Amino acid sequence: MSDRRSQLVEAMTGVAAGDRAALHTVYDMTSAKLFATIVRIVRGRERAEDLLQEVYVKAWRRAGRFDPAKGSPITWLCTIARNTALNDLRRESRSAELAGDELPEVADETVLPADDWLCASEDSAALARCLEELQSDHRRSIKLAFFDGFSHSELANRLDVPLGTMKSWIRRGLAGLKGCLGG
């Protein structure tokens, strides 16, 4: 286990015990990654800042559920961030297509261990390569579902295909990614 990951696991243990200084450490070590995850989904800097705060409140309350044997802290936190952002979009009952593809600039020079592939930039090249190997329908569906936060039914409506077809494209695409990434 890397030093950085060990520090983060230790800080998460402190958060679970109610240590506010440990929460500050977790925030310092992860906020840039979590913010980038959220802003990519909600596409609004101000809303992403509000949701980031919500993520750390959830992390504070749920820290006792984190199990380092099941995964890394950054992956656990990214999952909370992603789900929080997606839930926010669903609450807003987004029906219109998001306008434009531009995202606000988010500076992040954080280097994370390789096993944190979900949020790590060092594996983005491998993921991009594997995505390009997928059939175009599978690739597009996965990108819209996992990077832009569309539900299966939203995608089926948007791409004018049956829901079963959409689910099948995503399932096959994920299987292809798993094989390509060696999972």
N, C-alpha and C positions, 0 to 999 in steps of 0.2 A: 504494500500500500504506500502511495506517495506521501511525502511530508504534508503537502497541501490537503490531500484528502484526509489524512489522519487528524490534522488540525480542525478540519470541518466536522468530522465525526465527533471529536472531543467537544467542539462548540455546540453541536446539536444535542449532545448528552447534557451539557450545561443548560441549554434552553429547556429541555425536558424537566430539569430540576428547578426551573423558575429563575435562572440566572440571567438577569437583564444584560449584563456585560457580554455574556455568551451570545445573546441575540444580536448585539451590536457587532460582534465578530462575524457571525453568520451573514449579517447584512453587508458588511464591508467586503466579504469574500464572494458574495453571490449576486448582489443587486444589479450589477451591469448585465450579467447574463439573463437574469429573470426579466429585467426591463426590456431587453431586446426580444425575448420570447413573447412578452405581452404586446409590445408595440407592433410587432409583425402581424399579430392577429387583429388588434383593434384599430390599428393605423391612425392613432391619435395620441400625441405625446401627453397631453393633459389627462386624458382618460387613463392612459397606461400608468401614469404616476399614481393616480388614485387606486387603481387595481393592484399596483405593486405594494402599496400599504396594506391592502386587504390580504394579499398573499402572506405577508409577514405576521399579520394578526392570526391567520389560519395556522401558520407554521408554529407560532407561539402556543396556540391551543392544542395542536396535534403533535407536538414534538415527541411526546411519549410513545407515539405509534411508529416512529421511524425506527427501522431495524437495519443496521449497517450490514448484516449478513444477507439481506435481500437486495441491496443495491446501494449506490452512492448517494450521499446527501444532495448533490447538485441535481441528480436525476429525479429524486423525490421532490425537491423543491420546484424543479421545472415542470413536473407533472401538475403540481398544485397551481403554478402560474398559468400553465396552458389551460387547465380546466376552469380556472377563475375567469380568464379572458373569454373562453368559449361560452361560459354561462352568462357572462355579461352581454355578449352578442345575442344570445338567445332571448335574454330578458328584453332586449331592445326590439325583439321580433323583426330582425333585419329582413326586409323583403326586397329591397332594391339592391342591385349589384353595387359593390363598392366602387367608388369612382377613382379611376387612375391607379397606377401601380407604384407611384412614388411613396417612399417611406421616409420618415424623418431620420436625419443622421443620428446614429447612436455610436458613440465612441466606446470601444471595449478592447483593451489590450490584454485582458486576463488570459493566462495560459492555464488550462485545466488538464488533469491526467487523461490519458487516452481512453480509459474505461468509461469515461463520462460522455460517450459518443452522442447521446441525445442532444446535448447542448454545446458540445465542444466544436470549436471551429476547425481543429486539426483533422477531423474526420469529414468535414463538409465536402472535400474534394472526392473522397471515396463515395459518399452518398450521391453527389452530383453525377459521377461517372455511372453508378449503378442505376440511377433514375433514367439516364439517357439510354440505357440498354433496354428499358421497358417499352412495350408497345405504347404508342402515343396516347391512346384512350386511358390506359392504366396509369401512365405517368401524370397526365393532366388531372385525373381524378384524385390521385394521391396528393399531389401538390395542393389542390384546392381544399381537400379534406383536412390534411394535417398541417399545412402551412398557412392557409387562409381561414380555416375554421368552419367550413361549410359542412352541414350534416349530410348524410346519405340522401335523404329526401330532397334537401335543397339542391344538391348536385343533380339528382335525377330530373328535377324540374328545370334547372338551368340548362342542362345539356340535352333535354328532351329525349330521355331514355327511360325505360321502365326501371323501377326501384331495384328489382332483382338483378338487372343487368349492371346497375351501378355498384351494387354490393359485390357482385362477381368480379368486376373490373378491379375494385379496391383489394379484394381478397387475393386475386391472382397477382396483382402488382406487389402486394406486401410479401407474398411468397417468393416472388422474383427478387425482391430486395434482400430478403433473408438469405437466399442462396448466394447472391452476389457478394453480400457483406460477410458471408461466412458464419451466419448465425444459426 
